[in-house]
Amino acid sequence: MNPQMVVSIGREALILMLMLSGPMLLFGLVVGVSIALFQAVTQIQEMTLTFVPKILAVALALLIFLPWMINMITDFTRNLYEMIPTLVG
């Protein structure tokens, strides 16, 4: 196993992590900005108003994207297992 292979596997893992966390972060960002805009327009300064909708948005994103996320993780893991015989030597 050479250093280039380790860097390549690490890079793939980081890209996968960003791809998997992206939809939930994006949903949370959109809901957070829209609630902040609503609070600024109506001058309601309730701190707890942002938490519940964000949690619901992230849970909804997780439900929507879960099959795709599981597919991506299993493909990555399968590729790692297929690489094991090439690492010896």
MARLUM-457981 format. One record per residue (C-alpha): residue in one letter; x, y, z. Coordinates in nm, 2 decimals, always signed. Example, Ala and Ser with C-alpha at 12.3 -4.5 7.8 and 13.67 -1.06 7.14 Angstrom:
REM residues 2
KEVO  rest      px      py      pz
KEVO     A   +1.23   -0.45   +0.78
KEVO     S   +1.37   -0.11   +0.71
***
This chain:
REM residues 89
KEVO  rest      px      py      pz
KEVO     M   +0.00   +0.00   +0.00
KEVO     N   +0.16   +0.32   -0.11
KEVO     P   +0.09   +0.68   +0.02
KEVO     Q   -0.09   +0.77   -0.30
KEVO     M   -0.35   +0.50   -0.24
KEVO     V   -0.40   +0.61   +0.12
KEVO     V   -0.45   +0.97   +0.00
KEVO     S   -0.69   +0.86   -0.27
KEVO     I   -0.90   +0.65   -0.02
KEVO     G   -0.91   +0.94   +0.22
KEVO     R   -1.01   +1.19   -0.05
KEVO     E   -1.29   +0.96   -0.16
KEVO     A   -1.41   +0.93   +0.20
KEVO     L   -1.41   +1.30   +0.25
KEVO     I   -1.60   +1.36   -0.08
KEVO     L   -1.85   +1.09   +0.02
KEVO     M   -1.90   +1.26   +0.36
KEVO     L   -1.96   +1.59   +0.20
KEVO     M   -2.21   +1.44   -0.05
KEVO     L   -2.40   +1.26   +0.23
KEVO     S   -2.42   +1.56   +0.46
KEVO     G   -2.50   +1.81   +0.19
KEVO     P   -2.88   +1.76   +0.16
KEVO     M   -2.94   +1.78   +0.53
KEVO     L   -2.73   +2.08   +0.57
KEVO     L   -2.89   +2.25   +0.27
KEVO     F   -3.25   +2.18   +0.40
KEVO     G   -3.15   +2.32   +0.75
KEVO     L   -2.99   +2.62   +0.59
KEVO     V   -3.29   +2.71   +0.38
KEVO     V   -3.53   +2.67   +0.67
KEVO     G   -3.30   +2.86   +0.90
KEVO     V   -3.27   +3.16   +0.66
KEVO     S   -3.64   +3.16   +0.59
KEVO     I   -3.73   +3.16   +0.96
KEVO     A   -3.47   +3.44   +1.03
KEVO     L   -3.62   +3.64   +0.75
KEVO     F   -3.97   +3.59   +0.90
KEVO     Q   -3.84   +3.69   +1.24
KEVO     A   -3.68   +4.00   +1.10
KEVO     V   -3.99   +4.11   +0.91
KEVO     T   -4.23   +4.04   +1.20
KEVO     Q   -3.99   +4.15   +1.47
KEVO     I   -4.06   +3.82   +1.66
KEVO     Q   -3.74   +3.75   +1.85
KEVO     E   -3.81   +3.40   +1.99
KEVO     M   -3.50   +3.19   +2.01
KEVO     T   -3.67   +2.86   +2.02
KEVO     L   -3.87   +2.93   +1.70
KEVO     T   -3.58   +2.82   +1.48
KEVO     F   -3.50   +2.48   +1.64
KEVO     V   -3.81   +2.27   +1.58
KEVO     P   -3.85   +2.36   +1.21
KEVO     K   -3.48   +2.29   +1.14
KEVO     I   -3.50   +1.95   +1.31
KEVO     L   -3.81   +1.87   +1.11
KEVO     A   -3.64   +1.98   +0.79
KEVO     V   -3.33   +1.78   +0.85
KEVO     A   -3.54   +1.47   +0.94
KEVO     L   -3.74   +1.52   +0.62
KEVO     A   -3.42   +1.55   +0.41
KEVO     L   -3.29   +1.23   +0.58
KEVO     L   -3.61   +1.04   +0.49
KEVO     I   -3.60   +1.16   +0.13
KEVO     F   -3.23   +1.10   +0.07
KEVO     L   -3.18   +0.79   +0.29
KEVO     P   -3.20   +0.53   +0.01
KEVO     W   -2.95   +0.72   -0.20
KEVO     M   -2.72   +0.76   +0.10
KEVO     I   -2.73   +0.39   +0.19
KEVO     N   -2.65   +0.31   -0.18
KEVO     M   -2.35   +0.55   -0.17
KEVO     I   -2.22   +0.41   +0.16
KEVO     T   -2.25   +0.05   +0.05
KEVO     D   -2.08   +0.12   -0.29
KEVO     F   -1.79   +0.28   -0.11
KEVO     T   -1.76   -0.01   +0.14
KEVO     R   -1.78   -0.27   -0.14
KEVO     N   -1.50   -0.09   -0.32
KEVO     L   -1.29   -0.09   -0.01
KEVO     Y   -1.35   -0.46   +0.04
KEVO     E   -1.26   -0.53   -0.32
KEVO     M   -0.94   -0.34   -0.28
KEVO     I   -0.81   -0.56   +0.01
KEVO     P   -0.64   -0.82   -0.21
KEVO     T   -0.45   -0.55   -0.39
KEVO     L   -0.31   -0.41   -0.07
KEVO     V   -0.10   -0.71   +0.02
KEVO     G   +0.24   -0.71   -0.13
***
